[in-house]
Amino acid sequence: MSEFVEVDRGDAPLVIGLPHTGTDLPPELEDAFVSPWLARKDTDWWVDRLYGFARGLGATLVRTRISRSVIDCNRDPSGASLYPGQTTTTLCPTETFDGEPLYPADGPDEAEIERRRRAYFEPYHAALSSEIARLRERHARVVLYDAHSIRGVVPRLFDGPLPQFNIGTDGGRTCDGALAAAVHAACLASGHATVLDGRFRGGWTTRHYGRPADGVHAIQMELAQRGYLEEPDRPDPGNWPTPLDRYPAVLPTLRHVLAACLGFAKGTA
């Protein structure tokens, strides 16, 4: 297994994917970016820590340590856009969410993109595939929960404040409707703004692995980061990222959400 992939193995029918919590910049790329801070700016900050409780539920966590600015493990490896007509980042991003250039000149060429795909993208997905297959041998249904977060206000990507909970199932294609309904209900019960298949309908991971007919049900959760940390109006190297809140506002709901995922997978919900 790649040194950049971490697998925390459990036996429950739940896999949590963490493709955007990494901050590592490989040594050969440390000087390639405008700045290390910009290369880490759009990290899904602290999401791996936020879901740390899932280990006690028997979930399996699969995480890449590589920064999404090196390669985005939740993008189509072919380079096709997941959201045609909308502003989004690419497989090897050249800009931040706010449109700031990541490279002082041109970004990676096709040969370099292919090298990164083999070195960092493929090992992460090999681990994710292996864990799903392992659990599918033991359970009739397995839930893949792809965990994400983003600043709640990013005008270049979406209008106005993002809802707190953004659930993605690609319009119901990636999981059984009962799972989507259970997760949606858990979020609505929190009283926080919630949307199902809104701006974030599920990235490549959700769409690629979600095969309800084969017993693999994939769902994405995109959290507005204000639910577990303080979001500055204008992030800069002096104020971003802010620490994980001691008592994250979203944590009780996330416990209910993962309980709903397990109840569905085990057929007890």
N, C-alpha and C positions, 0 to 999 in steps of 0.2 A: 504494500500500500504506500502511496505517496506520503512524504513527510508533511505535506500541506493539508492532508485530510485527517479529520478526527472522527472516530466512530465510538459512540458510547452505547453499548449493546444492551437491549432488554428483550423480554420475551412476550410482552403484550402486543396485540395487533395494531400498533401505532408507531409510525416512523415520522420524525420531525426533521424536515430539511432546513438547513441554515446556510443558504448560499451567499449571503451578503454581510455576514458579521465579521468577516476576516479583515485584517489590517496589514497583513504581511506584504511587503514589496520585495520580490526576489533580488538578491545582491546585484545581478546584472542589469536590473531596471531601476535601481534606487536613484540614479542620476538622470533618468530619462524624462521624468515628469517636471513640470514647472516648479512644483514643490511637493514634499511628502504630505503636507497638510491638505492640499487640494486633492491629492490622490486618495486621501482617506475621508474626505469631507462627506461623501454620500453613503458612508457605511450605515448599515442597519444597527445603529449603536445600541449595545447592551442587550440585544434580543436573545442571545445565547444565555445570558445570565437571567433574564426575565423568565425564560422557560426552564430554568434549572430544576424547578419542582417536578418536571415531567419524568425525571429519572426515578422518582419515588413511585410513579404510576406504572413502571415497567416499560416505558417508551424507549425506543431507540432514537438517538440523535446523531445525525450525520452533518458535519460542518467542514467547510473549507476555510483555511486560515488566510487564503489569498484575497487581497483587496479586489473589489469588483471593478476598480479602474484598470487592473491588469487584464482581467477577463471576467465577463459577467456570466456566471454559471446558471443564470436563469433566462438566458436568451437563446434563440434558435441558433444552433451551431452553423447553420447554412448562411446566416446573416439576414434571413427574412425578417421583416418587421412583425412584431406581435400585435401592434396597434396601428395598422395602416391609416395614414392621414393625420395621426397625432404625433406630437413631439415625444420622442423617447430616446433612450440611450441604446447604443449598439453593442455587439458582442465584445469588442474591445473599444470602450468609449474614448472619445477624443475631447469631450466637454463634460463639465459637471452638470448637475440638474439645473443650475442657474445660468448655464451657457458659457462658463469660463473655460478657456482652453486648458487642457491637461498637459499638453506638450508645447515646448517652446517653438517647434516648427511642425513638420508633418508628423502624424501619428504613425502607428505601426503599419508596415506594408503587408501584403497578402502572405508572404512567407513567414513573417513574424507572427501574424495572427494564427497561422496554422501551427507554428511551434508552440504558442501559448495554449492553443486548443488541446494539443496532445499532452502537454506537460501539466496543465492545471484543470482544464475542463473535464477531460475524459476520466482522470482518476476519481474526481468527485462523483461523477455519475456512475462510474463502475461500482463505487462503494454503495451509493444509493440503490442501484439496481440489485446488488447482491443482498442487501438487507431486506428489501421488499420481497425478493424471491425466498429468502430464508424463512421469513415470517408467513409467507403465503403457503408454504408447505405445512405449517402447523395450524393455520387458521383459515376458515372459509372466506373471511373478509379481512382485508387490511386497509387501514386509512393512512394515506400519506398527507401530512399536514405541513404545508410549506409556509414557514414563518418569516415575516417581513415587517419592516417599519420604514417610515419616511417622515420628514418634517411636514407638519400639517398645512403649511402655506408655502407653495412653490408655484408662483404664477406662470412660469414657463411651461409647467406640466399640467396644471389644472386650475380652474377658476375657483376663487374663494377658498375657505377653509375646508380641508378634507374631513369627512366623517371620521369618528374615532375608530370604528370597526368597519373594514372593507373586506368583504368575503368574496372570493372568486371561484367560480366553478365553470367558467366559459359557457355561461348560459345553460347550465345543467348537464353539460356533456361529460364532465370529469368525475361525477359522483352521483350516487343515488339521491333522489330528491329528499328522502327522509333524513339523510345526513345533513344536507344543506339546510333543511328546515330546522333541525335540532340546533345547529350552530347559530343560525340566524336568531332563533328564539332566545338562546342564551345571551346573545349580545343585546337584543332589544330589551331584555329584562333589566339590563344595567341602567337604562335610562339615557345612555349616551347615543349620539347619532350613529346610525348603522345603515349600511347599504349592502345589498347582495347583487353582485355582477354589475357594479357601477363602473367608475373609471378604471379600476383594477379588477379585471375579469379572470385573472390567473395567468401567470407567465408560462414559459416553455416547460418548466418542470411539471406543473399541474396538468398542462395539456398533453404532455408526452406520456406521463405515467398513468393518468386517470383512465382506467379501463373497467368501468363498473361490471360489464358482462364477464370479465375475467376475475372478479373479486378484488380489484384494486381501485379504491375510491380516493381521489385526490382533491384537496381543497386548499386554497390559499387564504392566508390572513395577512392583510396589510394594515398595520396599526399607525395611526397618527402619533408621532412621538410625544406630543404634549401629554399623553396619558401616563407616561412613566418618567419623564424628565422635563426640565425647563427649556423651552425653545426660545432662543434669542431672536429678535426681529431681523437682525443681520448677522449671520454667523461669521466669525473671523477667528484667526488663530488664538486669540486671547480669550474667547468665550465659548468655543465649540470644540469638542462636545462637552456638554454639561454632565454631571454625575447622574447615575441611576438614582431615582428617588428612593428614599428609605422604605416608604410604603406606597408602591406604585398603584395609581388609581385603577389601572386596568387589570391588576393581578387577580382579584376575586373572580372577575368575569372570565379570564383565561382559564382558571381552574374549572369553571363550569363548562367552558367550551371543550376542553380536552376530555372531561368526563363524558360529555355528549358524544365525542368521537369514539371513545372506548365503548360506551353503551351501544352505539350503532354497530361497531365492529364485532362485539361479542353477542349481539342479538338480544340485549337486555333492555334496550331503550324502546 
